[in-house]
Amino acid sequence: MSEFKIQSADFYKFLIERSPELICFHDPNGTFLYVSPSVTSMLGYQPEELIGKNPYDYFNPLDKKRIFANSHQPVLEGKKREQVEYQFLRKDGKYVWLQTITQPIFDDHGNVTALLATTREYSGLNTILEASKNKQALEEVRLSEEKFFNAFYYSGIGMALVSLEGKWLEVNSSLLDIIGYSREEILKLTFQDMTHPDDLTADLSLLQETLEGKRDSYRMEKRYFHKNGSVIWVLLVVSIVRDSQKNPLFFISQIQDISDRKNMLSALIEKNETLQALSNHLTERNSQLEEFNQIVSHNLRSPIGNIFTLTTMLCEKYSTDKDQLFQSLETSVKDLMTTLNDIVEVIKIRKNRNVDKQTILFKDAFYKVQNLLSAQIQEMNVEIRTDFNEAPEVFYSKVYLESILLNLLSNALKYSDPNKKSEISFVSFIEDKKIFLVVRDNGLGIDLRKYGHQIFKMNKTFHREKEGQGIGLFMTKNQIESLGGEITVESSPGKGTSFLIDFNKYNDFEQ
């Protein structure tokens, strides 16, 4: 002791650093400003690990309110000293019982400017229990703490203690793995900060019902934001802890990551919807095939029957007007050939799914089609607008694309309204990584309530004053569907017609 002068600064420093008790200096809010070296043997921390931190981050959530009410607040109000027993989180993750005496430090005006705390490990509950019962009581507390500690910190699912306001009070490592935050980071946040806004209202509503005692607990599937910004799905189970007077203290949350299950379920639902759409598509195709067979049967039966009758009449020995019969026979043969050619063309389209495809510029294909109909366009003084900027090209059959454009443009011209200036537009665009083409006109239009189910059928026409064989839209639909696409129509009498082509509707599933 000769090297220290009694009552010198070095002497007092020596006493503080050698004291087995933990001596700390805090600002009025409780933040550590000084921590004596004995903290290492008592709690496992180095002094510098606690300096600048607030001890409320290390108190057991069960003790926080009591510490503030019975010690911190009275000292701030000027009481000379207060003693309190509580649990503090050691560096190894376990809670240890401590006993602290806190006294205020005043300035010259009597204001509390700092707090001085002396702490020792709590060895008894002498103020509450008789000495004979002390050991048993502490052992029961220790066992209870150990059970809770093991269940909480070693759980395979995320667990947390959450304040009544939503602040994270304590979390286990499984929860940190789920959300990606460190313990220090998450204790500065509330669960509201991390909850997806679409799920927050339902969560808060259930939380309020639990607070009001209308339910003991609740469970829900909800979304959190991971630290990296991604969305994670969790199964949340929340219960409430109350004191002996039934006042709520805090919530216990169990959080299980169900992102994989939700993603698989979403994918399964999407696949089912896709399969249902494909099933509907195949049902429609089968229906079209049956209808096509009926059309073939009907369209062949009439000319063949007529030819048979004419040839029978020609073979009669005393038949007259043979020239007229030959002329009728020639007409029937031509009709039969036309029908056969149409049928053969449709069969080719339905059968040939492996047509050559290439990257085609819409403007090039349309320019070629427009030239074929240029005389009619000029004669009718039609205003044609094209916009292929968003989707300038498509990987498709060149022959089919030109045929589709030709049929749609010629239809728009044929069924234009003579009482107003004709306007026709061709616009391509991309949506959900798929290429679309929309063709609009302001022509006569079609009453879809009457004819909507027939518009793409063979040999169907809807304007008697206009010549037409009813084969163009039928061929167009077959060409588009044969390559995995879809064509739909919107139309109103006197307002015009709009055709929408999805070039890739079913390609992902039929290939």
Helices and strands as residue ranges (DSSP letters): H 9-18, E 22-26, E 32-35, H 39-43, H 47-50, G 55-57, H 64-67, I 68-72, H 73-76, E 82-89, E 95-106, E 112-121, H 131-153, E 158-162, E 168-171, H 173-179, H 183-186, H 191-194, H 197-211, E 217-225, E 231-242, E 248-257, H 259-315, H 322-351, E 358-361, H 362-372, H 374-380, E 383-387, E 393-396, H 398-414, E 423-431, E 434-441, H 448-451, H 472-482, E 486-492, E 496-502, H 507-510
